[in-house]
Amino acid sequence: MSPRDRRERSVLAAARNSAEWCDSLCGTHGIRGRFDSDAWITPRRTPRLYPDAITLDPAADAGSILERIDLTSPGASIKDSFATLDLSPLGFRVVREAEWIQREPSPAGMTEPRDRTWTAIETADDLVVWEAAWHVDGAPEGLFRPALQRDPSVTILGGHLDASIVAGAIANRTGRGVIGLSNVFSSVGDLEGAWRGILGYLDATLPGAAVVGYAAGVDLDVAHLLGFRSVGPLRIWVRGSDLAGSV
């Protein structure tokens, strides 16, 4: 397999994993998406910060996708997984550009956590505390619902320091071979420590899987430091001024 084919395969796996995570979260809000051949689609407006469509094929057609999502209410958003669409003539603007990242499977112990204790967030009360620590401007209250904790493909991770949640992330598994990371945060300014601790937890509890996600800025720098490679660009488009789909 050529390097180009390998990168495209990695992007396809990461985009599919991201779509499955969005499908899980939207499902807890009573919004049912569907997986078409070219994209994950939901005909109803998704929760703020999450997209209405995620492309799964580099040849996806913008017009066709727009026919399948809600354009009647503000904030329509599309995750352009291959950075191939031009939606600006249709009233959309790019609100985020990032890179898909992938880390090959690592043996347990390769990424050692620092001075945090990492656990899965398993109770509804702990989820409320976790979400308060995560906090992103513009996020609706109760975005992450207890039904996520009953989804066997999803693990909500918290990094604890002196009994307080100071870091976290969400991991979702696509089959046996891929784990996606999203919503990585540190409320104490130690982003590298958060990534390091999360990867240490995953290496110990879910060994043998590639870890994927997307990142920009400092997150991307940290991911590269910890063994991720960039495999392709993506864009998030939003119609109007709403920042839906920015996470």
N, C-alpha and C positions, 0 to 999 in steps of 0.2 A: 504494500500500500504506500502510495506517495505521501510526502509530508502534507501536501495540500488536501488530499483525500482524508488523511488522518485528522486534520484540523476541522474539516467539514463534518466528519463523523462526530467529533467531540462537541461541536456547536449543536448539532442535531440532538445529541444526548442531553446537553445542558438545557436547551430550549424545551424539550419534552418534560424534563424534570421540573422546570419552572412552571410550565403549564399545569402539571399535576398538582403542584403546591397551590397555585391559584385556584384550581378547581376544588381542592379540599377546603380552602378557606371560604370561598364563595358558597360552597355547599352548606357550611354552618350558618350562613345568613339566609338560607332558603333560595339561593340563586343557583340554578343548575346550568352548567356549561356543557359543551359537547366538543368532541374531538373530530373535526373534519380532516380531510387529507392534507390540507394546506395550513390549517390553523386551529388553535383552541379558540372557541367562540362562546360568548354568552350574550343572548339577545336582550338581557336586562342590564341596567347600569350596576356595575360592581361597587363594592364599598370603596370609599375614597382611598386613594393611594394604590389601588389595584387596577390592572388593565381590563378592558372589555374583550380584547383579542390578543393572542400571542401567535406570531407566525411560526410555522413548523416546516416550511418549505421555502428555500431561497427564491423560488419562482412564483411565490404567492402574489396574486393580483390585488392591488389596493382597492379598486372599485368593487370587486367581488366581496372582499372582506367588509367593506363599509355597508354593503347591502344586508349584511347579517347581524349588525350591531345596532344599538339604539342611538340614533342621531337626533332624536326629538328633544332630549333633555341635555343640559350643559355637561361638559366634562368627559365626553367620549374619549377613550384612550386606547392606544395600540402599542404593544411591545413588538418592535420591528427587529426580530431576532438576528437578521442577517445584514441590517443597515442597508437595505436595498430599495426601500420604498421612498417615494417623494409625495408626502401628503400636504405640503405647504399650499399648493393651489386649491386644496379642498378645505382650507380653514384650520388646519392643524399646525402646531409648532413643536419643535423638539424641546423637551424639558429636561432630558437627561441623555448623555452619551456615556457608554461604559464598555467594558470588555468582558466577554465570557472568559472564565478561568477554569482550569482543571488541574488537580493534583492526582497523580497515579497512586494506587494503593500503597500504604506504608505499614511496616510492622509496628506492633504495639511498642510504645516507649520511644519512638523516633522523635516525637514532638512532646516535650515534657511541659506540663502546666506549671505555672508559677505558684504564688501563695494564695490560690483560690481552691475551694472545694466545688467541684462541678457535679450537678445532679440533674435528672429529669424533673420538670415541674409537673406534678401529678395531681394537685388538688385545685379546686376552683379558687380558693382563697389565695393560694400561692400564685396562681395565674394573674390575679388582679394586681398583686405586688410586682410581679415580673413586668406586666404591661406598663405600670407606672414608672419603673426603672428604665424601660425601653424608650418610652415617650419620643415620638416624632411630631414636630409641629404640623398641625393640620389633620392629624390622625383622629378618626372618630373614637369616642369612648366605647369600650367593649368590642373593639375590632377582633380580638382573639377570644374566641368563646370556648367554654369547657368541652364542647363536642370535639374540638381538635385533639384533646387529650385522650379521647377514645379511638382516635384514628390510628391504626397500627402502623401506618406509613410515616407518621409525624412524631417527632420528638422535640419538645420545647426545652431548651437547656438554660440553666441558670448557674452563674458563677457567684459563689457566696464568699463574703469576707466579713468575719465577726457577725455572722448570722444575718447579714444583709445581702440582698441581691445587687451586685454591682456590675454584672456583665451578663451577656446571654446571646442566644441565637436560636434559630429554628432549623432543624434538619429534617428533610423528607427523603424517603428512599424510593427509588424507581427500580423495582425488581430487586435482584441481589447485588447488582454490580455498580450502582450509582447512588451516591448520597448528595443531595443539594443543600447548600447553606444559604440562608437568607436572614435578614433582620439582625445581623451581628452588631452588638453595641457594647460600649463600656461607659458607665456613668462616672468613672473616676479618672478618665483620660488615659487609660492604658489599653489602647486598641490592640497593640501587638500581644499583650498579655492575654486579652480576650481570645484572639484568633488562636494563639498557642494552646490555651487551655481547652478550647472547643475541639481542636484537632487531636489533642491528647486524649480527650474523652472518646471521640469517635474511633481513634486507632485502637483503643482498649476494648470498646464495647461492640463495635461494628467493623472488625478488621476485614481487609481484602476488597474494599470497595473504592472506586475512584470518587473523589470529592469535587463537585462542580458548583458553580455559582456565577455571579457577575459582580464587578467592582469597578470603582473609579477613585481617583485621588489617593488619599492616604490608605484607604482600604486596599487598593490595588498594589500599592508599594509594599504593604505588610504581607499580602498574599504572595507576591513574588519572593519576598524574603524567606517565606516558609515553604517554598517548593512548588507553588502553583505556576503554571505557564498560561499566558494569554493565548486564546485559540481563535478569537474573532470579535469584531465590534457589534454593538447593538445600539438601538436608539429607542427612546420612549417618546411617542407623539401624543399630544393632548389637543383637543379642540376647545378653543376658548381659553379662559384664564385659570380654570381649575387645574390643580396639580395632581389630579387622580393619576394613578399609575406610576408615581415617582419612586416607589419603594422597589 
